[in-house]
Amino acid sequence: MTTSEYVLTILQVKNDTRKIETKDEASVYEIAQLVSGSFTSPLYEVLWENFYDMDSITEHLESMYDSENHFGVVYFTFILANAVDFLIPIQFTEMSANKSLVPILSAAIIEDWLEYDSTCEATEYEG
């Protein structure tokens, strides 16, 4: 998904008259975990393979999340994906367009990111 497609989808979802209910936050969080889980670790790997400073990225994501900048977490994740031509699921875009779902999506992303970051071991390649 290109940046322009992302923006158009956000605007289209925002203009949609249907409101997604978040009465059952546990179910919504499970969906957010599935969405995040489908791309967070592969995105991390692609960024790492492209020599991005993963410590700085992780610190920035944590800082935004800790300051409750949930839109920042979601949009920075999209920017990272776009930087390495990584496709994100449409459900990510749809959830990021709903302000009541963004904090839940942000929490799922940071949880998956930190879990993967803590278990990921850099491997040296011999040439």
C-alpha positions in Angstrom: 0.0 0.0 0.0 1.4 3.3 -1.0 1.3 6.4 1.1 -1.4 7.9 -1.1 -3.5 4.7 -0.9 -3.1 4.8 2.8 -4.3 8.4 3.1 -7.2 7.7 0.7 -8.3 4.7 2.7 -8.1 6.6 6.0 -10.3 9.4 4.5 -12.7 6.9 3.0 -13.1 5.0 6.3 -13.5 8.3 8.2 -16.3 9.3 5.8 -18.0 6.0 6.3 -21.1 6.6 8.3 -20.8 3.3 10.2 -19.3 3.5 13.7 -17.4 0.6 15.0 -18.4 -0.2 18.5 -15.7 -0.9 21.1 -18.0 -2.2 23.8 -16.1 -5.5 24.0 -12.5 -4.2 24.3 -11.2 -7.7 24.9 -12.4 -8.8 21.4 -11.2 -5.7 19.8 -7.8 -6.1 21.4 -7.7 -9.7 20.1 -8.4 -8.5 16.6 -5.7 -5.8 17.0 -3.2 -8.5 18.1 -4.0 -10.6 15.1 -3.5 -7.6 12.8 -0.3 -6.5 14.5 1.0 -10.1 14.7 0.6 -10.6 11.0 3.2 -7.9 10.2 5.1 -6.6 13.2 7.9 -9.3 13.3 8.3 -9.5 9.5 8.5 -5.7 9.4 11.1 -5.7 12.2 13.2 -8.3 10.2 13.0 -6.3 7.0 14.1 -3.1 8.8 16.9 -4.9 10.4 18.0 -6.5 7.1 18.1 -3.0 5.6 20.4 -1.8 8.4 18.0 0.4 10.2 19.0 1.3 13.8 16.6 -0.9 15.6 17.5 0.3 19.0 16.6 3.9 18.0 13.4 2.8 16.4 12.4 0.8 19.4 13.2 3.7 21.8 11.1 6.0 19.6 8.1 3.7 19.5 8.3 3.2 23.3 8.6 6.9 23.9 5.5 7.6 21.8 3.6 4.8 23.5 4.6 5.9 27.0 3.5 9.4 26.3 0.2 8.1 25.0 0.8 9.2 21.5 -1.0 6.3 20.0 -1.6 7.9 16.6 2.2 8.5 16.5 2.9 4.8 17.1 0.5 3.7 14.4 1.6 6.3 11.8 5.3 5.8 12.6 4.8 2.1 12.0 3.2 2.9 8.7 6.1 5.2 7.8 8.6 2.4 8.7 6.7 -0.1 6.5 6.6 2.4 3.6 10.3 3.1 3.9 11.1 -0.5 3.1 8.2 -1.1 0.7 6.6 -3.5 3.2 2.9 -4.2 2.7 0.6 -3.7 5.7 -2.8 -5.4 6.0 -5.8 -3.3 5.0 -7.2 -4.0 8.5 -4.3 -2.0 10.0 -5.4 1.0 7.8 -9.1 0.6 8.7 -8.3 0.4 12.4 -5.9 3.4 12.3 -8.7 5.5 10.8 -11.0 4.9 13.9 -9.8 7.1 16.8 -11.4 4.7 19.3 -9.4 1.8 17.9 -6.0 3.5 17.6 -5.0 3.1 21.3 -5.9 -0.6 21.1 -3.9 -1.1 17.9 -1.0 0.9 19.3 -0.9 -1.3 22.4 -0.9 -4.5 20.2 1.9 -3.1 18.1 4.1 -2.1 21.0 3.5 -5.4 22.7 4.5 -7.4 19.6 7.4 -5.1 18.8 9.0 -5.2 22.3 8.4 -9.0 22.5 10.1 -9.5 19.1 12.9 -7.0 20.0 13.7 -8.9 23.2 13.9 -12.3 21.5 15.6 -11.2 18.3 19.3 -11.9 18.2 21.4 -10.3 15.7 23.2 -12.8 13.5 26.5 -12.1 11.9 26.9 -13.3 8.4 30.2 -14.5 7.2 31.1 -13.6 3.7 
